[in-house]
Structure formats: C-alpha cells, structure tokens
Amino acid sequence: MIGGGHANVQVLRKLCMNEYRGLNVILISEGYEAIYSGMTPGYIKKFYSLEDISIDLQRLCFNAGATFIKDKVIKLDSKNQIIYLNDNPSISYNVLSINSGSISNNQTISIDEESNIISAKPISSFVSKLKEIDDLIKKSSKKKISIIGGGVAAFELSFALYRRYDENISIDIISDQILAEKNLNISTIKRLKKIAKNLGINLISNQVITINKSEIALDNDDKIQSDCVLLSTGASLPDWLEKSDLEKTENFIAINHQLQSLNHKNIFVTGDAATIKNYIKPKSGVMAVRQGEVLKKNLFLFLLKNPLKKFKPQNNWLYLIGTHKNSAVLNYFNFSFSGNWCWQLKKIIDLNFMRKFSFSEQNDMNKKIYNLNNFKDDTPKMYCQGCGSKVSKNTLINFLSNQNNNKELSDSTEIKFEQSTVLQTIDHIKLFKSINPYDFGIISYLHSQNDILSAGGSVHSLSVSIGVPFSENLVESFYLEYFMRGIQIEASKDDAYLAAGHSYQTEEPAVTITMNGSIKQKSKKYSANEGNLIYLSKPLGTGYLLAAYFQNSQLLSISDFEKLIRYLKTSNDSAAKSGFSHGSQLMTDVSGFGLASHLGDICQSSNLSAQINLKNEILINNKLEILKNYKSSGYKNNHLSSFDTVEIKENHPLIKIIFDPQTNGPLLMAIDKEKKNEFEKEFIKNCHTQPILIGEFIKQKEKLIYFE
C-alpha cells in the first residue's frame, strides 16, 4: 500500500478486525501521520490540535498486523512489480493499492525559484509549513497572502487563515474560475462570496501567468504585490506516478469502476490520483472516503479470486464548508444553509470518521480469521526446529548474489586479526511488531555495537542469524533483505566484515548478532575511582515507552514515537570516542538489565558506591504519567534482581526508570572531574547533544547505589 490516504486507511482498519492468513501487508508513507483534510481548516483556525486531525499510521499498522515503512516512493516499475524507495531497499509486490494523494497543479504558471510559494497539496506538506506563515506574520502586521485558485478549498483556506491571524493579514483569492464547481448551487456561491467580502478578502477574476519573489503577474498585465503565495490550484500527479506506465486519462491514473488500473488489474488506485475513465468527477476527500468503502472490499475479493464490487460515484454530495468563527455553509443539490448548526454537523461527521482510527488502550482486537486461496495453515504444528526451518535456498542465493563477500556459500569464513586478543559479544532481539525490518536491522546492529564500544573496541567483523516469519517467495525475501540491509548499512560505517550468517523461519522474527571487535582502548568495569563523574550518553526509557505504545496508550503521541525511533537508531560511537579521548577507562552500556543493575555491577567490581541525582533530563520522554502507568515485560525481573542493592524513596517519581530495560540504550561512562569541561565540550561537538551528568562514585557504603 502506497500512501495513508482516506481510502487506504479504511483497508487497514478492516485488517484491525480481520486477519487474512497468507497475506503480508506493507504500508509506505512519507510521514508517520495521515492528515484528515476535512478537519484541516479547523486546525488552521486553532480549533483542533494536530493530533486531533492526524491518523497515527504506525499505530494503525500495529493493530492491523501490517508493516509500516516511512519513506518516499521514487519509482514504480509495474512491469516487474517493484517499488523503488528513497531511503529503503526496493520492495516487490503481488497486489498494490495506491492512495498517495496529489500535488498542487502549477503547470500553467511560470514560477520563479526565489518566490515564496507554499502548496496546499499534499495537505500534510501544507500543515508542516504552516509555521513558515506564522513566522512571516509575526515579523510585521498586515502581510498580504495571495491564494492562487478559486475553488471551495481556496475559500475555506482563506477563511481559516483570516481567523488564525485575527484579521492581521490581507488576503487575495486569484483565479479566472471563481467557485466554478458544478455541484455548487447559486445560493451557496453567493453566500461564500458575501462572507469573503465581509471579511475583506479580495476576489480577483484573472488568470495567473507568472509568480516571482514578491509579485504576481496576471493575464491582463496587472501586477500584484504579495508576501506569501499559496497554491490551491487543483490536483496533479506526483512525479513517480506521472512517469509510471499506468494508463492515464485527463492527466490522472485511469481506473475502472472496480478501482483498478486499466492496464494493470493487480494495481488499485484511489483518491486524487485516480479518475474513472469517461466518468470525470471533481477531486475531493469525500470521494476518497467513499472509494475506501469499496476498496476495503475489493482488495480482499481480488485476493480471494471473487467478483469485485462496483464503485458508483455520486452525482452530488454534501458540502460542509467551514467559514468564520463557529459557522459553516451547507450545500446539497439546490439546498443552501449557513450557521452554527452547520458547523456542529460538520464536527459530528468529522469526529465520527476519526474515531474509527482510535485504539485507546485496546490490546486484543479479536480478529476474524480468513485463509487466502492456496494458503495452507501448516505453520506446522510439528515443524522442524533444526535445518528444516531454514529460509529457502533460492531466497538465500538471490540475496547473496548481490553481496561482495562469501558468494560461494562457504561453510565457514576465515577471520584475520592483528591482535592475539579480540572482543566478542552476542545479542538477540525480537522484531517489534509493525516496525520497518530495515530500521530494526539498524537498531539490532547498534544494540550489539554498544558492547564492543563500552569494552574499548571497534567492530571488526560480525556473524548474523536472521529469523523471518513463516512465509514463501516475496515475503521471505522482503524480511531477509530488509533485516540484512539495515545491518549492513551500519556495518559499513565501521568497515566491519560480515563473516557468516544463518537464516531460519519462525513465529517470532528476530535478529541475533555475534560481533567481534579489535581492542583500541583500556576499559574495565573495576576501573572506577572515587570522585569520578558518572555520565550517560543518551537518556533512558525505551522499555516502558515501547510497552505504552504497543498497548495503544494515548499518552504517547505520533511525534513521541517518531522521537523514540530516532533515538533507537542513534549510535553511541561518537560518545564512546569522546569519553576515551578524555581519559575514561570505564564504560558500560545500559541495556536489558537496566541502569540499577549495570551501574551496580561497576560499583561491586570497583569496591565503590554511587551517588545518583535523578532528574527529568534522564528520560527520553518527560511525560511522567507514561512512566507511572507502563512498564516493560522485563521490568519485574530487573526490579527483583537489583532492588536490594539500591536506596531510593518508594515515592520517587522516577523510581521505575532505574529498572527499565533498554534497547540500544546509552553508554555509562566515568570521567575525571578535572576533565569535565573539556569532555562536555567535545561531546557536544561530536554528538550534537549534551551528555547527561547523573552523579559520581563515592566510598563504598552498605548499598551499591544511592538515588536522590
């Protein structure tokens, strides 16, 4: 699935309630959230928050049993059924659903590169750039905003901006087709024009020819000065779709009444990018929502080889156009009304749609099970746990054929070290459900790398064991390649050699990495000295935050999860180099056993205790309510094993963080007090963030660690 548009999200919602065994679903989207266009004017007016108008695609995929990949599509090869992405490896598909939206149509306008233009499409891009308009308005009053385009969307946008900036702007709507949509009746057109006039919004009935840095040229040779230009000029295809071989009609993807591409029946296209041949209708969010109701049936009917449903576009539909304050205009056939009750009706419809994608605290979806044609449920009750569970040889050979080493499938690999003593570590972590396996490959490598870094080494070589889901063909290849590519991209940064590998099929996809390292620095757990300062290279919290997210906690927002993924994909390599270059002889990584256990081991080995000052800065996410209400499955064992070695008040607001297990957690390092300032300065330079000073080592006392 490409795009989290109004139709595709309905397919995913269906998968939250139904499981199709034998089916692997992937959603590709440029953002973690899908913006609901119907509520965007309300967001601009500050009536709704960004979270109110956003569908959390990562969470939706989690509940749907789908994999989410945040990336941009750059090419579609429909002949070979391959999707090429900007940052991730390409993906092969059997069936494709495109609901990626459109971009603003500016093909008839000459636009100077220095012009200050913001497009209304895609809507997510406009929302992200709204701050640019905010900053412009803050600089001085009465800035002029020009909206190119005369449709309903342009009017609704102008009303919303007028309200957002408290009349502190002047607005022009410029188009040679003002409110020309054929479904608008005369009364509604008059109402909208009257509201615009009353608000001082200037309507200019001319065609725009050129736009430069501060001026708009019209077809009557008039020039209009403008501080910011917004394009609301209708829809056009993004470049990758325009260049695809999918048949076009009226410059959009031509589809039949079953929502299929005319020349590729395994590709379904909905929303602004699609037009039913010989049945042209205006582009709208309403149309996409209606198509979604048929798409969520037809995709599965197609997979089951059953007859498809026919989509019948409405000749007319209900318009609810937000105007000013808490008012809206209603247009339906020849009926036209305005007032607060129209706004209330719009609110009810919009909120009901968004409520379908809320999963607050829902942990069990109780899905109805379907088996796809030719799918045998022999995820065997008695499957071989040995070599019989290996990934197919063809899949392995196809992957290895693109590698630079071990192409001959040798049984073992000779590894040459310059040192007689080497470092070695092994880690195994299971795939977080719905997470991009490519990202997880990166996370797995960095999680293992921490052991080598904290021991004073650099990664020399590694062996990998990959567990992919029970599957065949494209699915098996997808997981193997995505796991491995993620691992390889990080290994290449260390010039590390992939020495050996193993792959197998399992009900719990996972990555196991055995990592070898060359010793570069001296680092031992018994090397702490009294008075040494204790630093963390990163904050803590991956365990309970992931637990909260995958229990559908509404306390964790889309932006919170995006921040968490960035953290999980952040290496500690530069942090380790900063510590060792300033004399640190002691590091450890804070991982599965939590801060109390790892720091306690150092205190015990060094015959010291530690005095720690817990502050909110130690947390990845400073929402204490999340820490209070959620804990990882590993928390209980960590608490039992370490609680007797620490002294901390039972009501300390951060008590749970010291037992929280970490995936790719921070390095804990000891730094001499005299080197504090120069260490922190270099750390900031190398890591672009501040190291977290949490305390110091003290003389040995009854307890290993004292938390304040």
Summary of the structure (lengths in Angstrom):
residues: 708
radius of gyration: 29.0
end to end distance: 50.1
largest distance: 87.7
contacts: 2367
relative contact order: 0.10
helix: 34%
strand: 25%
